Amino acid sequence: MLQRTQFLKRILTLNRLNRIQLRCSSTGTTSDEVSHFESLASTWWDVNGSQAILHRMNLARLDFVQRIIRNSIALNEEPTKASQDDVYIPGYNYKAFFPKEVSNAVSQDIRMTASSKLQKMKLNVLDVGCGGGILSESMGRLPFIKHVTGIDLAPDCITVAKSHARSDPLLQGKVSYHVKSLENVKGKFDIVTCFEMLEHVDHPEAILNHAWKRLNKEGILFISTINKDLVSWFTTIFVAENILGIVPRGTHHLSKYVNSKDIVQWFQKNEGSKYELLDLKGTMFIPIKGWVEHDCPNVGNYIMAIRKE
Ligand SMILES: C[S@@+](CC[C@H](N)C(=O)[O-])C[C@H]1O[C@@H](n2cnc3c(N)ncnc32)[C@H](O)[C@@H]1O
């Protein structure tokens, strides 16, 4: 009996040591941030609980991800490999020149070809800062996703994510979760997601650097986070945390917010011509409509997709 107690104590001490090491080796995430999310883990999947706002934005994020992937599918092979299945895409604005019936037929052909190519894809995803798994799970259910690896520094969030995923047989073998820092991830992925996590780290550029290294050529990095401006402070801290209470107090710190133009500049400086900004949209929450996209990505929340060339 004594031996068993000692053994358990040893395991807990080792666990604690592991946690401390993880926090130290993380890409600038303080233990306060990790403890904050650990304390919210038990209510992660309550759609009206601590992560209500993530549940509400999830469909909009999925729409964005699917649209970007669909639009970035190369419809035609190189000319030498062209087959009868390839779709003819006019190299000009055909909608303005062709009669309506013809341009509709071309559009439909393009859509159908993209859909059938999408159904055959089997993409591997790395979800950085997955928390309790809201995004990882919904990505795992998409037919063209082979596997989602979710990583987070908060062990309690990972425990919740694992346990929630076990309740859906469709997710078995499609998602896996690990308490791990990004710099310790091995292997390459077709998609890397950093959703609502860059605003919680001290060195976002280190996250960009490591996330980029984990991408396959032609892979896509998806980011959603918050610009450092007064509008963001007003909506995400003053209103959401202090007035409405739909986000737990202390979740956000204006000083950690990251401007979308700084992310673009980081890519210009570090990746030169080896990246393509596929899309960058502002996002906002409208109570009667939910999360919507808009064309002012330099204000408030935003979402973006960058492809590795
Ligand atoms: C607001 S939650 C977002 C969860 C999830 N990405 C989503 O949008 O549904 C932020 C998460 O990032 C995690 N996190 C913060 N810094 C991290 C880091 N350096 N590496 C991995 N996870 C981190 C936190 O523990 C927390 O679970």
PDBQT file of the ligand as one rigid body, heavy atoms in Angstrom, charges set to zero:
ROOT
HETATM    1  C1  LIG A 401      -8.540  30.676 -26.863  1.00  0.00    +0.000 C 
HETATM    2  S1  LIG A 401      -7.929  29.064 -26.814  1.00  0.00    +0.000 S 
HETATM    3  C2  LIG A 401      -8.226  28.579 -28.492  1.00  0.00    +0.000 C 
HETATM    4  C3  LIG A 401      -8.540  27.116 -28.648  1.00  0.00    +0.000 C 
HETATM    5  C4  LIG A 401      -8.731  26.630 -30.086  1.00  0.00    +0.000 C 
HETATM    6  N1  LIG A 401      -7.633  27.000 -30.957  1.00  0.00    +0.000 N 
HETATM    7  C5  LIG A 401     -10.011  27.148 -30.673  1.00  0.00    +0.000 C 
HETATM    8  O1  LIG A 401      -9.961  28.203 -31.306  1.00  0.00    +0.000 OA
HETATM    9  O2  LIG A 401     -11.051  26.516 -30.512  1.00  0.00    +0.000 OA
HETATM   10  C6  LIG A 401      -6.178  29.258 -26.799  1.00  0.00    +0.000 C 
HETATM   11  C7  LIG A 401      -5.449  27.968 -26.527  1.00  0.00    +0.000 C 
HETATM   12  O3  LIG A 401      -4.084  28.135 -26.898  1.00  0.00    +0.000 OA
HETATM   13  C8  LIG A 401      -3.292  27.403 -25.965  1.00  0.00    +0.000 C 
HETATM   14  N2  LIG A 401      -1.919  27.910 -26.064  1.00  0.00    +0.000 N 
HETATM   15  C9  LIG A 401      -1.444  29.120 -25.718  1.00  0.00    +0.000 A 
HETATM   16  N3  LIG A 401      -0.137  29.203 -26.027  1.00  0.00    +0.000 NA
HETATM   17  C10 LIG A 401       0.227  28.027 -26.599  1.00  0.00    +0.000 A 
HETATM   18  C11 LIG A 401       1.441  27.513 -27.146  1.00  0.00    +0.000 A 
HETATM   19  N4  LIG A 401       2.565  28.235 -27.163  1.00  0.00    +0.000 N 
HETATM   20  N5  LIG A 401       1.434  26.276 -27.660  1.00  0.00    +0.000 NA
HETATM   21  C12 LIG A 401       0.304  25.530 -27.661  1.00  0.00    +0.000 A 
HETATM   22  N6  LIG A 401      -0.874  25.959 -27.148  1.00  0.00    +0.000 NA
HETATM   23  C13 LIG A 401      -0.919  27.202 -26.632  1.00  0.00    +0.000 A 
HETATM   24  C14 LIG A 401      -3.990  27.647 -24.644  1.00  0.00    +0.000 C 
HETATM   25  O4  LIG A 401      -3.624  26.690 -23.676  1.00  0.00    +0.000 OA
HETATM   26  C15 LIG A 401      -5.456  27.542 -25.066  1.00  0.00    +0.000 C 
HETATM   27  O5  LIG A 401      -5.952  26.252 -24.953  1.00  0.00    +0.000 OA
ENDROOT
TORSDOF 0
